[in-house]
Amino acid sequence: MNLKGRRWTIQDRFGNPIYLTEEHWRHIAGPENHPELNDYEDYVQATIRHSQRRQEPLNPRKYRYVRRFPDLPENMNHVVVIVVFGSTVDTSGRVQPNNYVATAFLKHIQAKD
């Protein structure tokens, strides 16, 4: 994928580069999906940068990043970001990381007692 279509690229707390494209952000935050995220894109980035991650059991290339925020709307209290990890070969024949945001959403998660 060329860099022109990328909205941003950041690193998670483990140093992995993760990107989001303009097109995919429009899909994720579009009116038919999660329009409430339009005001919380910086929270999506903070979730990737600072959270632990958990590997999805059915797809080992997918990781779930979850972070609590006290000021989310509509009784929501966490941002969840799903990232797909992969690689690609550049024009020089070098393997490069290709880790991208697949989706993101707000969620209410009950605290464990």
N, C-alpha and C positions, 0 to 999 in steps of 0.2 A: 504494500500500500504506500502511496506517496504521502509525504508529510503535509502537503497543501490541504488535504481534507481533514487534518487533525484539528480539533478544537483546543486540546491541550495534551501534554504528556507530563506525568509526574512519577515519582518513585514511591513505592510503598516502604514501610519501615525496614524491609529486608533488602532494599536496594533494587528491586525489580522495576523496570520502567513499564508504565501502564498508560495507555492512551484512550482518548475518547474522540470520535469523529463528530463533525458538525451534523452530518446526516443522522448518525445514531442518536445524538442528543435530541434532535428534533423528534425522532421516533419515541424515545423514552419519555420525554417531557411533553409530548403532544397531547392534545385534548382527549384522545381515545385511550391513553395509557396512564401516565402519572403527571398530569399538569401541575400538581402541587409542588413538584420538584423545581420548577422554574425559579422559585425564590431561594432555593437551597443548594444550588450547584456547588458553592463553596463547602457545604457540609459533605457533599459527595466526595470532594477532593480530600477533606480532612479525614473522612472515614478510611479512605485508601491509605493516606499517609501515616496514620497513627494507630490503626486498629490491628489486633490480632486477626489472623485469617484461619478459616477452617475449610479443608478440602471436602468437596462434595463427594459422597460415597459412590454415586452412580456414574460420575464422570470425573476421573482424577485430574483432568485439565482445568476444571472449574473450581474456583475458590470463592468463599463467601466472607466478605468483610462486613462487620457490624459495629456500629458506634452509637452510644447513647448521647442524646442532646435534650436539654430540658425545655427548649422553647419551640418545639415542633407543633404544627397545627393539629386540630381535631383529635385530641387524645393520643396522638402518635408520640413515641419517645425514642425511636431508633431509626437510623438510616442504614439500609442494607444495600450493598453493592456486590454484584456478581461479576467476577473477572475471569475471562478465559485465557489461559496461558498457552502459548505455542511458540513457534519459531518460523523463520523464513530465510531464504538465501538471497543476499543482496547481489548486485551486478558484478561484484568482485569475487563471488563465490563463497563469501563468509556467511556463516549462520548468525542471524540476528534475532533477538527476542521479538515476539509479536504478541504482546499481552494487551488485551483490550477489554473495556467495560462492555459487558453484554446487556446488563440491565441494572437499574437501581430503583428503590422504592422506599417509602416510609412504612413503619410497622410499629404496632404496640407490642412490647414484650413485657410480660409480667415478671417482676423481680422474684427470684427464688428466695424462699425463707431459710 
